[in-house]
């Protein structure tokens, strides 16, 4: 830590260092040096194989926003004393520092519809302001991250080669995944549809990736590690996945996994307040599908990992990823059963 702080012109003697946030991928600390406050992160090199692509994207986006939308509040990285976006240790660990945004707050849980509206508005605004950027200048830190076709292929491969006892235990879950295979066919059609545009998408639109002011108005989106080209269904779908239900993917009492239609309405209204004129008619017709797409893909990923002995997500207890998958399949069933109602809500 001493060498890392020194790279940014700070000394440990003047700094208070505290673990910060609830993220599971990167390690994060708040660094306080007198009246100066920063966020320091170690980028998970096991997940992000080329961390420099993240820095390149943030730099490209920052330049674009500074030039064309200077009023937008964008959290720029703090450069090292030798002008670098990141500090790389001699062991090959990647660290970056950002200013801590004063008078801001973040949330881990969406417990009212207004928060859902504000978050959706912020993610919509982020994509809208970058609608005129050259998409070819944006890199892919996680290639195929939301490639549902590939995720389904990995699922079928795990059934052939994975833990056979676990596969036998999950026979009903496998059947359910296969019964929704038409969602993969729709994704393939979207990839060929001229009405679906590749845009700069955040790809991780959980509520904790939005900063709010003290009145709970959205300030900006943060944690841009997963920003890359994609379809709107990634961001809109992940908001549905993480905002609609009053409980998270960790809940094992599946009766608590529900769809709150007022939260869906808030997501739609917040997102379309920025993206209404950006989305095509074909895209707007797939709002409910976006949620099905993302929830289905996450269920597949959890179940695939269970068959592969929890090699990606890990497990805090036996059958953890199996229960996560069943949680997501419950949410998928609920969204599908209420699809007509949700479509009418979006049309209002």
N, C-alpha and C positions, 0 to 999 in steps of 0.2 A: 504493500500500500504506500509505503514511503516513496518509492521510486515513481509510482503512478502519480501521486499528488505532485511530486517535484516536476514531472513532465508538464503539469499545468501551472507551474509557478507557485505552488502551495507547499507548505511544510506541515508535517503531522502535528508539530507542536502547537500550531495555531488552529487546528481543525478539530471539530467534533464530528465523529463518524457514526452514523446510525443506520441499521438495516431499514429498508423502506419498501412499502408496497406489498402486494400479494401475488406478483407474477411468478409463474412456475418455470419459465424458460431461462430468462436472464437474471443474474444476481444484481440487486440494486441497493444503493446506499444514498442517504442524504448527507451531504458534506456541508458543514457550516464553518465559515471562517469569519468571525466577527459578524458584520452585517451583510456578508455575502453568503449566499446559499446556492448549492448546486445539487444536481442529481448525477451520480456516477453509476454506470452500468458495465458489467462484464458480459459481453455477448457470448452466448452459448455456441461455441465453435462446433459442437457435436450436431447441433440442429442446423445452424447456418454455416455451411461449408466454406462460403466466400464472404466473410463479413465486409470486405471492402465494397461489395456491390451495394450493401445497405447504405454505406457512407456516400457512395456515388449517387444513389437515388435521392437521398436527402439533400445533397448539394444541388442536383439538377432541379428538384422541386423548389428549393429555396430561392434559387436564382430566378426561376419563372415567376414565382409569387412576388418577389421583390420588384421585378420589372413590370408586371402586368396587374398585380393586385396588391400594392404596397400597404393597403389598409388592413389586410388580413393578418391576424396575429399568428406568426409561425415561430415555433421554438427552434432556433438555430443552434447547432452544436457549438460548444466552446472549443476553440482550437488550442492545441498544445503550444508551448513556447516556441517550437520550431515550425509552427504553422500547419500541423497535421490535423485531420478530422478525428483520428483515433490514436491511441497509444497502444503499441504492440510490445509486450514484454519479451524478454529474452527467451522465455519458455513458449512463446507463441500465443499468449492470451491477449484478447482484444478488449480494450476499454474505451469508453466514450463518456464525455461529460457534457451536460446541458445545464443552463441556468434553471434554478428552481423558480417557478412562476408564483410570485407573491399573491396573497389573497385569492388563491385558487383552492379547489377541493376536487376530489374524485370519489367515486362510489364503487363498491363491489357488487351491490345488489340494486336492481331496479324495483323500487317499492312504491312508485306512483307513476301514473301515465304521463305526467308533465315531464319527468326525467326522460322517459322513452321518446317523447316528442323532441326534446332539445337535443338528445344524442343523435337521433335520426336526422335532424336538421343539420347538425354539424358534419356528419359523415356525407350527407348529400351536398353540402356546400363545398367540402374538400374536393369531391370529385368534379363538381361543376366548375370550380375555379381552375381546374387542371384540364378542362375539356378541350382546350386549344393547344395543349402541349403535344409535341411530336412523340407519339407513343413508343416509337423505336428508340428513343433516348432513355427509356425506363428499363432497368434490368430486372432479372428474375432471381431474387435471393433464394427462393424455394421453388424450383421448377416443378410443375405438375401438382402444386399444393392442393388446388381445388379441381383436379381432373377426375371427375366422377367415373369415367370409363376405366381409367387406370386403377382407381380404388376398388372398383368392382372386380377387376381382373386379379388384383392382389388378394381379395377375399376368396375367390374361387381357388386360387393357388394355395392359400393357407388351408383350405378344406382338404386338398390333396396331400399336403406335406406337413401339416401341423400336428399338434397334440391330439391323437385320436380319441382319447378319453374325454377331453374337453369338447371335441367336435360332436361326439355322440350325445353328450349332455345337452348340447345346444341345438338339437335337431329341429325343434319348433322355431327357434330363432332364425335358423338358416332358411327354413321354409318361408318365414315372413319376409326376410331380406329378398329372397327370390321372387316373392309375390309382388314386390315393388320395382321389379327390374325395368318396368316401363319408364321409370324416372330417369334411368340411364339412357334409354332410347331418346327421350325428350332432350337430354343434355347434348347428345350427338347431333340432333336436329338443330339445336340452338347454335352450335358451332358452325353450321353451314348456312344459317339464316342471315340474309342481308340486313334485317331489321335489328340485329343484336350487334352492338358496337363494343369493341375492345376499348376499355377506359382505364385510367389510373384508379385502381381500387385499393382500399386499405387491407382487406382480407382478414381482419381480426376486430370486429366491431362490438366487442363486449363493452359494457358501460364503463369499466375502469380505464378505457382508452380515450375518454373524453374528460377535459378539464372544465369545471364549472366555476362561476364566481359565487360570491356569498349569497346571492339571490337565486342561485340555481339556474342562471342563464348560461348556456354553453359558451365557452371561450374558444376552444380549438380541439382538434384531435391530436393525440400523442402516440408514441410507440409505433414508429413507422417502419419497423423491421420487415414486416410482411407486405409492404406496399409494392405492387407490381401490376403489370397489365392483367386485366381480367374482365369478366362480365358483371353487370350490376347485381345479378343474383347472388354473388358471393357476399357482398356487404349487406344487402337487404335481407338475404336469407339468414345470415349470422345474427342479425338483430332479432329476427323472429325466433331463432333458436334460443337465444339467451335472454330475451326480454318477455316473451309471451307467458312462460310458465312462472308461477310464484316460487318454484323450487328449482335448484340447479340439476345438472347431470349427475350429481353425487347422491341425490335422493333415492333411497331404496324402497320407500313406501310409494308405489307407483300411482296410488289413488290421489296423491297430491300433485301429480303432473297434469297440469290443465292448460287450457288456452284462454287467456283473458282477452276477450274481443275488444274491450276498450283500449287495451295496450296496443293491439294490432292497429286499431284506428289511429292511435297516436303516432305509431311508427310510419304509417302511410302518409298521414298529414305532414309530419315533420320532414320526411324524405322528399315528398313531392313539392313541398314549399320551396325547395331549391332545384329539384330535378324534373319538375313537371314538363318543362319545355325541352329538356335534354333527352328524355326517354321517348322511344318510338312507341307507336300503338302496340306493336308486337311485344315489346318489353313490358309495357303496362299490363298486358293481358297475362303476364307470367309472375305477378306479384306473389300470389299464394304458392305457386310452384317454387319460387325462390326458397321459401321456408322448407318445403318438402325436400328440395335438393340438398340443402345444407344439413338438415337433421338426418336424412337418410345416409349421407356420406359420413357423418360422424358416427352413426350407429355401425356402419360397415367398418370403420376404422377401429372402433373399440372391440368389435367382435373378432376382427382379423388379428388384433394384438393379443386377444385372449387365446386364440388358437396358436399363436406364435410364442406362447409362454411369457406374455407381458414384456416383450423385448423393447418396445418403443415407449409406451406410456408408463411402464412400471405398474406396480400394484401395492396398495397399502394393506390389503387383506385378501384372502382367498376369494376368487370369483369377482374381484373388483371390476375388471373390465367387462365381464359378462353382465353384471348388474348395470353398469354404465350403458352398455348397448341396449339392454331392455328398457331402461329409462328413456333413451332416445327413440326407441321403437314405439313406446307408449305415446310420446309426444307426436311422432309422425302419424300414428293412427288418429290421434285427436285432431290434428290439423286437417288430415284428409277427410275425416267425418264432418268437420265444420267448414270445409272448403267453400261450399255455396254461400254460407252465411258470411264468411270472410270476404268473398268476392263482392257481395252486396255492400259490405261496410266500405270497401275500397272505392266503390262506385259512387258513394254519397258525396 
